[in-house]
Amino acid sequence: MKKLYLLPLLAIAALTFNSCGNSDEPQGPTYEVFQLGLDDENIDYDANGAWKDLYTPDTRIVADGYVFSHYAGKSFGYDVWYGFAPSKSDDVTDYSSTSFYPGHQLNAITGKGANGAAYMVGYWSSFDEGDKLSLATATLSIKHDDGEVFAPESVKITNTTLAYYSNLNGTNGCKKFDEGDEFVLNIYGEDAHGIQRGPVTVKLASGVNFLKTWQLVDLTPLGEVVGIYFTMNSTDTGQFGINTPTYFALDDLRSVREVIVK
């Protein structure tokens, strides 16, 4: 786990001032910064860099103090999953003329993480969420392992190859994007009182422009939360919901919380 212990600027100024006076004076709070760093975690990957436990039920993903939602099970005799999955895949091949499934769901369009080989892939399943969107019902959520509140600072987001090439070329029931089309990631927070914050939005595709680098996203508008969660929107929507593959890649999540110094 990567932890940095920092003092806010005002507290540093107070400490500088108090160094010539009474050392017993309150010195302000200390803040703990969590930074996601999947390369340091004990996660098993297959030969293609995909997470080996993608379809293993009751698997809990904990990385650098964050708990990532993940579900795996059976539906009509098929293996299914939703939530998050770690990946080290560097494959950016366009499989739109053949098939992305099942072996190419966990490929970021960048071919690597923002700060290393590993990253997270999120798959949003609107069919498995309740009518009232919340942290408890979200299929894509992130909390701290100890359940305490935290203040999200930033995260880096990009497309997966599946979503990128589906929007670029049109495939598997998905339209080829044109001017006026959009594919958007929504990031919400929920505070300790159950109040929804956000969303902060990220355009994965806008017209014929498709995100293919790691984009830094400011999460400070969400404030202090007990968790963050994600949904997606697309202009390519039909009778059964979004046609666009509802995948994205995530890395370098940073959050801050106050640490009580005794």
For each residue, the residues with C-beta under 8 A, 3 or more apart:
1: 34 37 40 64 65
2: 34 35 37 40 64
3: 32 33 34 35 65
4: 32 33 35
5: 30 31 32 33 259
6: 30 31 33
7: 11 12 15 28 30 31
8: 11 12 28 29 31
9: 12 13
10: 13 14 28
11: 7 8 14 15 27 28 29 30
12: 7 8 9 15 16
13: 9 10 16 17
14: 10 11 17 18 27 28
15: 7 11 12 18 19 27 28
16: 12 13 19
17: 13 14 20 21
18: 14 15 21 22 23 25 27
19: 15 16 23
20: 17
21: 17 18 25
22: 18 25
23: 18 19
24:
25: 18 21 22
26:
27: 11 14 15 18 261
28: 7 8 10 11 14 15
29: 8 11 258 259 260 261
30: 5 6 7 11 258 259 261
31: 5 6 7 8 256 257 258 259
32: 3 4 5 256 257 258 259
33: 3 4 5 6 153 254 255 256
34: 1 2 3 64 65 66 144 150 253 254 255 256 257
35: 2 3 4 64 252 253 254
36: 63 64 66 120 251 252 253 254
37: 1 2 40 41 63 64 115 116
38: 41 43 63 64 86 113 116 118 119 120 251
39: 113 116 117 118
40: 1 2 37 64
41: 37 38 63 64 86 118
42:
43: 38 51 63 86 118
44: 51 52 53
45: 49 50 51 52 86 87 88
46: 49 50 51 52
47:
48: 89 91 103
49: 45 46 87 88 89 90 91 106 117
50: 45 46 54 85 87 88 89 103 105 106
51: 43 44 45 46 54 85 86 87 106
52: 44 45 46 56
53: 44 56 59 72
54: 50 51 72 81 85 106
55: 72 79 80 81
56: 52 53 59 72
57: 72 73
58: 72
59: 53 56 70 72
60: 67 70
61: 67 68 69 70 83 84 85 86
62: 65 66 67 68 145
63: 36 37 38 41 43 66 68 86
64: 1 2 34 35 36 37 38 40 41
65: 1 3 34 62 144 145 146
66: 34 36 62 63 142 143 144 145 253
67: 60 61 62 142 143 144 145
68: 61 62 63 83 84 120 141 142
69: 61 83 84 138 139 140 141 142
70: 59 60 61 81 82 83 84 85
71: 81 82 83 128 139
72: 53 54 55 56 57 58 59 79 80 81
73: 57 79 80 81
74: 77 78 79 80
75: 78 80
76:
77: 74
78: 74 75
79: 55 72 73 74 102
80: 55 72 73 74 75
81: 54 55 70 71 72 73 85 123
82: 70 71 123 124 125 128 139 140
83: 61 68 69 70 71 122 123 139 140
84: 61 68 69 70 120 121 122 123 140 142 250
85: 50 51 54 61 70 81 106 120 121 123
86: 38 41 43 45 51 61 63 118 119 120 121
87: 45 49 50 51 106 107 108 118 119 120 121 249
88: 45 49 50 113 117 118 119
89: 48 49 50 106 107 108 111
90: 49 111 112 117
91: 48 49 104 107 111 161
92: 107 108 109 110 111 161
93: 104 107 161
94: 97 161 165 169
95: 98 99 100 104 161 162 165
96: 100 165 166 168 169 170 171 172
97: 94 169 171
98: 95
99: 95 104 172
100: 95 96 104 105 161 162 165 166 172 245
101: 104 105
102: 79 105
103: 48 50
104: 91 93 95 99 100 101 107 161 162
105: 50 100 101 102 121 123 160 162 247
106: 49 50 51 54 85 87 89 121 160
107: 87 89 91 92 93 104 111 121 160 161 162
108: 87 89 92 111 112 113 119 121 158 159 160 161 249
109: 92 158 159 160 161 164 211 212 249
110: 92 113 114 158 212 213 214 249
111: 89 90 91 92 107 108
112: 90 108 116 117 119
113: 38 39 88 108 110 116 117 118 119 251 252
114: 110 119 156 214 251 252
115: 37 251 252
116: 37 38 39 112 113
117: 39 49 88 90 112 113
118: 38 39 41 43 86 87 88 113 251
119: 38 86 87 88 108 112 113 114 249 250 251
120: 36 38 68 84 85 86 87 249 250 251
121: 84 85 86 87 105 106 107 108 160 247 248 249 250
122: 83 84 140 230 247 248 249 250
123: 81 82 83 84 85 105 140 246 247
124: 82 139 140 230 231 232 246 247
125: 82 128 129 139 246
126: 129 139 231 232 241 242 246
127: 241
128: 71 82 125 139
129: 125 126 133 137 138 139
130: 133 134 137
131:
132: 137
133: 129 130 137 138 188 196 229 231
134: 130 137 138 190 194 196 229
135: 138 141 143 190 226 227 229
136:
137: 129 130 132 133 134
138: 69 129 133 134 135 141 188 229 230 231
139: 69 71 82 83 124 125 126 128 129
140: 69 82 83 84 122 123 124 229 230 231
141: 68 69 135 138 227 228 229 230
142: 66 67 68 69 84 227 228 229 253
143: 66 67 135 147 226 227
144: 34 65 66 67 147 148 150 255 257
145: 62 65 66 67
146: 65
147: 143 144 226
148: 144 226 257
149: 191 192 224 225 226 257
150: 34 144 224 225 255 256 257
151: 220 222 223 224 225 255 256 257
152: 155 189 219 220 222 225 228 253 254 255
153: 33 218 219 220 254 255 256
154: 216 217 218 219 220 252 253 254
155: 152 187 216 217 219 250 251 252 253 254
156: 114 214 215 216 217 250 251 252
157: 185 202 204 211 214 215 217 248 249 250
158: 108 109 110 211 212 213 214 215 248 249
159: 108 109 163 164 204 205 210 211 212 247 248 249
160: 105 106 107 108 109 121 163 164 245 247 248 249
161: 91 92 93 94 95 100 104 107 108 109 164 165
162: 95 100 104 105 107 165 166 245 247
163: 159 160 166 167 183 204 205 244 245 246 247 248
164: 109 159 160 161 167 168 205 210 211 212
165: 94 95 96 100 161 162 168 169 171
166: 96 100 162 163 169 170 171 172 174 244 245
167: 163 164 170 174 176 177 181 183 205 210 236 244
168: 96 164 165 176 177 210
169: 94 96 97 165 166 176
170: 96 166 167 174 175 176 177
171: 96 97 165 166 174
172: 96 99 100 166 245
173: 238 243
174: 166 167 170 171 236 243 244 245
175: 170 181 236 243
176: 167 168 169 170
177: 167 168 170 181 183 205 207 208 210 236
178: 181 207 208
179: 207 208
180: 207 235
181: 167 175 177 178 205 206 207 234 235 236
182: 203 205 206 207 233 234 235
183: 163 167 177 203 204 205 206 232 233 234 235 236 244
184: 201 202 203 204 232 233 234
185: 157 201 202 204 230 231 232 248
186: 198 199 200 201 230 231 232 233
187: 155 198 199 200 201 202 217 219 222 228 229 230
188: 133 138 196 197 198 199 200 222 228 229 230 231
189: 152 196 197 198 219 222 223 225 227 228 229
190: 134 135 194 195 196 197 225 226 227 228 229
191: 149 194 195 197 223 224 225 226
192: 149 224 225 226
193:
194: 134 190 191
195: 190 191
196: 133 134 188 189 190
197: 188 189 190 191 221 222 223 225
198: 186 187 188 189 221 222
199: 186 187 188 231
200: 186 187 188 217 218 219 221 222
201: 184 185 186 187
202: 157 184 185 187 211 215 217 248
203: 182 183 184 206 211
204: 157 159 163 183 184 185 210 211 248
205: 159 163 164 167 177 181 182 183 209 210 211
206: 181 182 183 203 209
207: 177 178 179 180 181 182
208: 177 178 179
209: 205 206
210: 159 164 167 168 177 204 205
211: 109 157 158 159 164 202 203 204 205 215
212: 109 110 158 159 164
213: 110 158
214: 110 114 156 157 158 251 252
215: 156 157 158 202 211
216: 154 155 156
217: 154 155 156 157 187 200 202
218: 153 154 200 221
219: 152 153 154 155 187 189 200 222 228 255
220: 151 152 153 154 223
221: 197 198 200 218
222: 151 152 187 188 189 197 198 200 219 225 228
223: 151 189 191 197 220
224: 149 150 151 191 192 257
225: 149 150 151 152 189 190 191 192 197 222 228
226: 135 143 147 148 149 190 191 192
227: 135 141 142 143 189 190
228: 141 142 152 187 188 189 190 219 222 225
229: 133 134 135 138 140 141 142 187 188 189 190
230: 122 124 138 140 141 185 186 187 188 248
231: 124 126 133 138 140 185 186 188 199
232: 124 126 183 184 185 186 242 244 246 248
233: 182 183 184 186 242
234: 181 182 183 184 237 242 243 244 246
235: 180 181 182 183
236: 167 174 175 177 181 183 242 243 244
237: 234 241 242 243
238: 173 241 243
239:
240:
241: 126 127 237 238
242: 126 232 233 234 236 237 246
243: 173 174 175 234 236 237 238
244: 163 166 167 174 183 232 234 236
245: 100 160 162 163 166 172 174
246: 123 124 125 126 163 232 234 242
247: 105 121 122 123 124 159 160 162 163
248: 121 122 157 158 159 160 163 185 202 204 230 232
249: 87 108 109 110 119 120 121 122 157 158 159 160
250: 84 119 120 121 122 155 156 157 253
251: 36 38 113 114 115 118 119 120 155 156 214
252: 35 36 113 114 115 154 155 156 214
253: 34 35 36 66 142 152 154 155 250
254: 33 34 35 36 152 153 154 155
255: 33 34 144 150 151 152 153 219
256: 31 32 33 34 150 151 153
257: 31 32 34 144 148 149 150 151 224
258: 29 30 31 32
259: 5 29 30 31 32
260: 29
261: 27 29 30
262:
